[in-house]
Each structure stands twice: as C-alpha cells, then as structure tokens.
C-alpha cells in the first residue's frame, strides 16, 4: 500500500496551506446566528460558523470565545471570511484579527445595514464574490510536514485503547517523524495517565504545564461535586471500568514521541511535534478547540459510535470495534477491527489510517462532511470557579508563608 509523503493543498497568503477551500461566514454573537445561516444556505462553498453566547461576555471567557472564532476565520482550510455581528464594534474587532492573516476579510453589522433581510442580501453578494475568487486558487503538491492533525476519541469502549487509539498512536509517531504536528487533547481523559505523558516532556516546564492542566480539571470536578468529569455511561456500557483505564487507552493516541508544548483551549501550537491542548473532553467542544488551533483534519476514534464532525476540519472516524464497524458503518471512515480479530497488526492498521489521512488532505470527503454531521460548541470558562481556585492558591501561599515565618522565629 502507498505511503505518500505529500498531499495536494491550497496555498494561503500567510504561508500556510489548506486542505479545503471554504469561505467562512462567522457569527460574532448568537443573536445573528440566523442571519449567518441564511447567508450560507443560499450559496455553495460557504460554511456557516455559529455558536452560543458572544454578547455580554468579559475577561478570559470573552477572550476564549473570540480567540476560537478568530481561529476559524484564519484557519488554513478557509480562503476568505465574512464576519457578521449585531453592532459594528465587535464585527470590526473580530475582522481585524482575521485580516491580519492576509486572507480576504469583510464584516457587516445588522444594526448598521438595517435588519435581517438587508444583511442577508448584502452578505450573500460579498460571499458570492469570495467564493468566485477562492475558486481561482489551485491545489499544489505539499509536504506532509505541513499538516497539523488533531486527535480525539469519543464514546470509547474496551476495544479503543487496544485498537484504534494504538493504531492512531503509530500514525502520530509517523507524522511527527515526517516533521508534522499532532495535537493530543481532552484533559479529563488523561487523568490517571498524566505522569506517563509528563515523563515524555522535553523539559520540566512543559511537564509542569501538563500536570497543572490536570490538577485544574480535578479541582473543577471537586468544585462541582463530581467524582469524574470524563467518564460517561456509554464508556461503562462499552466495557471500561474506570476513568484511569479509559485514560491509559486515550493517551495512546499520542504515540511515543516527546511532548514539545502545552497550549490552552483553541491556541495554535508554535512548535512541530507532539503538542497537548488543555481543553474539555466532550467531542464537540474538543473538536471545536482543535479546529480553532488550526488542525487541518481530525482523527476521531470511536468505540461504540459518535457521529459528530467539525465543519472546518474534516473529521475522519475510526473504529477498532467490529460490531461498531458494522452497526455504525454509515459514519465510519476507517475500520481497523482487524487488529482485534488478528487479521493484521498495528503497523498495518496505521497504514490504513495514513492512507485515509492523505486522501482526505488531498480532497476526499469524510463521511461526516457528506452527511452534514458537523457542529461547534465553544467552551465557557466559569469565572467564579477560576476566582475560587485563585483564592485557594492565595490561601495556601499565605499559610506556607506563615509557617515559614513561625519556623524562622
């Protein structure tokens, strides 16, 4: 089987390369979501991006929201971006972030244009020309090293760690060996295995950043009174016994190479190699964050079946469960259940994933793209919880200082 070292991608003004050539119409806040959907519904080649909230947000919460939307506007798979907001200031601010990437960018404010119908009409005219111009961009051979690939597992079961996650780990090692970038995420789903991953960090700073991310999720679970925030009923029904067992299988997606960087939710990596993103584990939230960080595509492993994909980053669904491969066949792109039956090993399964990866990067549609099973959900930051953590940390520091003073006296 072929192990191509190149794919065919679209060149971008900022030096990046895309594997899709979308025009994105982005809602800066949820009160214009219907307008964005109407604009996109009337044109081929246009992808609507909308999510809850955006109005009345502040602090870290607002920054994460708009960082995520800007990540979609500047995504390598996006050729041009139209921003829609209710009022002009938020539209201009988000458009400015996107325009810095060099791609064609425009914005409209519903209040300024004069309501829904006028905005839809004007938006479609702008987006139409963007699609025409995007069609002039021609794919070119591109090194695999340019790819940024996100890793996700959803509805994991007892087969996941043994089959799909492990085969994806072999693929991740191959991509890193090709000088590409792989982003492992889902912080709740490395709890119990974090020390193994931290031991692979390139330095103590990266190791501590990873462990700090895990401690934060554990503190959040304690704060809301949850025993675990990363273990669902479909996991236990699929044969997993504990979060730790799930985590030991989940981290295998990341392969065996050194951990070079830890980034926050929706933050693009600055280094090539294996990167960890501190983002929540639910499938839609996590793939939203991975795509906003610039992942060209996402390898999404599923044990008992999860249909969701991302509208900007093509999502390749992989399973190693033979029952899921048959029962959930309409949603599965790569079946590696032969690992479980003994028909082939992890290296052969990895080749199947690699071939799908290169084909999708060169234009082949995934099943989630064909079915339209695409969604985003931007995670919220509980500022009250964050303040609680800061207060707790301050109290601990104060107690340590008092103790040291007492011992010194």
C-alpha positions, -999 to +999 in steps of 0.1 A: +000+000+000+011+035-008+027+057+019+026+091+002+048+118+016+029+146+000-007+158-004-024+184-026-032+216-007-043+252-013-016+279-007-026+308+017-013+344+019+002+338+053+024+310+041+001+282+053-016+255+032-052+244+034-068+211+026-103+227+020-111+260+003-141+272+023-155+307+025-165+311+062-194+333+074-189+337+111-214+350+137-196+371+163-225+366+187-255+343+189-282+369+181-270+369+145-268+331+141-300+330+120-286+357+096-254+337+091-273+305+084-294+323+058-264+337+040-247+304+038-279+285+028-281+304-004-245+298-017-224+267-025-189+267-010-199+288+021-196+273+056-216+290+084-199+292+118-221+300+148-222+292+185-239+302+216-231+334+235-208+362+225-228+390+240-221+403+275-190+382+279-159+395+297-124+386+308-109+352+300-143+339+289-147+366+262-111+361+251-115+324+246-148+329+227-133+354+202-100+336+200-119+305+189-139+324+163-107+341+150-091+307+147-119+296+124-116+328+104-079+323+099-080+286+096-058+272+068-089+255+053-106+289+049-099+310+018-119+341+029-140+352+058-171+373+063-179+384+099-215+392+109-224+408+142-252+428+157-232+460+161-201+473+143-175+473+171-174+436+177-176+429+140-146+452+133-126+438+162-130+402+150-125+411+114-092+429+123-079+397+139-088+377+108-075+402+083-040+400+099-036+366+083-037+382+048-069+364+036-098+384+022-120+396+051-152+416+053-177+424+080-213+435+084-233+447+114-271+441+113-279+473+131-258+493+106-270+476+074-307+478+085-320+444+096-321+408+087-332+409+050-308+437+040-279+420+058-286+386+042-288+402+007-255+422+012-238+392+029-246+369+000-233+394-025-200+396-006-197+359+000-206+351-037-175+371-049-154+355-022-164+320-035-156+331-071-122+343-061-115+313-039-122+291-069-091+305-087-068+290-060-053+258-073-041+229-052-003+221-053+019+193-040+027+199-004+049+181+021+032+160+048+052+181+073+028+210+068-001+191+083-014+198+118-036+168+129-059+168+159-066+137+179-100+129+195-117+098+209-154+097+217-177+070+230-146+050+239-150+013+249-129-017+259-115-020+224-104+016+219-071+015+237-062-019+221-071-010+185-080+024+171-061+045+197-030+025+195-031+024+157-036+062+157-006+064+180+016+047+154+002+072+129+010+101+152+046+089+155+049+086+117+036+122+113+060+136+139+088+117+121+078+135+089+082+168+109+044+173+111+024+183+142+000+163+162-023+178+189-035+155+217-062+170+240-091+161+263-075+169+297-101+149+317-092+119+297-055+117+306-063+118+344-046+087+358-021+086+330-007+121+332+026+111+348+033+088+318+028+117+294+046+142+316+077+119+316+079+124+279+080+162+281+111+179+266+117+199+298+104+204+333+084+235+323+063+216+297+059+187+322+046+211+349+022+228+325+007+194+317+003+185+353-011+219+362-038+214+335-048+181+350-049+195+386-071+223+373-096+198+359-095+177+391-102+209+412-131+217+389-146+183+394-143+187+432-157+222+430-189+210+413-191+178+434-184+154+406-164+122+411-153+124+375-158+147+345-145+124+318-163+091+322-198+086+307-224+059+307-215+048+271-179+042+284-191+019+311-216+002+288-187-004+264-167-023+290-145+003+305-143+001+343-127+034+355-115+068+342-079+056+347-085+027+324-100+050+298-071+074+302-045+048+297-061+039+264-067+075+254-031+087+257-021+060+233-034+082+205-004+105+210+021+078+202+055+077+218+074+108+208+085+137+231+058+162+243+071+195+230+045+220+241+013+226+261-012+251+247-046+264+260-080+259+245-081+270+208-045+281+208-023+273+178+009+255+186+042+272+180+063+240+177+062+210+155+058+175+170+035+162+197+016+190+214-010+188+242-040+212+243-058+218+276-094+216+265-126+198+277-131+162+266-167+163+252-164+155+215-180+187+200-162+210+224-129+194+219-130+192+181-141+229+182-109+238+201-087+216+179-101+232+147-097+267+161-060+258+168-055+252+130-058+215+127-062+206+091-081+175+100-090+154+130-086+117+136-116+108+157-116+073+173-149+059+185-156+027+203-194+024+204-201+052+179-201+090+178-214+108+146-202+144+151-176+161+129-163+196+125-174+220+098-139+233+090-115+205+099-126+173+081-131+146+107-120+110+100-140+085+121-120+054+130-131+023+150-115-009+161-147-024+173-161-049+147-196-045+159-195-007+156-178-010+122-209-029+110-237-013+131-224+023+127-210+018+092-225+049+077-203+071+099-171+051+099-143+061+075-116+037+086-122+002+101-092-012+120-111-040+137-088-065+120-064-057+149-089-073+173-095-103+151-058-109+145-061-103+107-033-077+109-013-057+135-010-021+145+015-012+117-009-024+090-038-006+108-017+026+109-012+024+071-050+023+066-053+055+087-024+071+069-038+065+035-072+079+046-054+109+061-035+117+028-066+111+007-087+134+028-059+160+029-060+159-009-097+164-012-116+132-005-147+140+017-152+123+050-185+107+059-193+135+084-188+160+057-210+141+033-237+136+060-235+171+073-228+158+108-208+190+117-211+212+148-192+235+170-195+244+207-172+269+223-164+260+259-173+286+286-149+295+314-165+295+348-151+328+362-165+321+396-146+288+397-114+304+385-117+330+412-122+302+438-090+285+425-071+317+427-084+324+463-074+288+473-040+292+458-035+325+477-047+310+510-022+281+505+006+306+498-003+326+528-003+296+551+030+284+538+044+319+544+030+320+579+045+285+587+079+296+573+078+327+595+069+307+626+097+283+620+121+311+614+112+327+647 
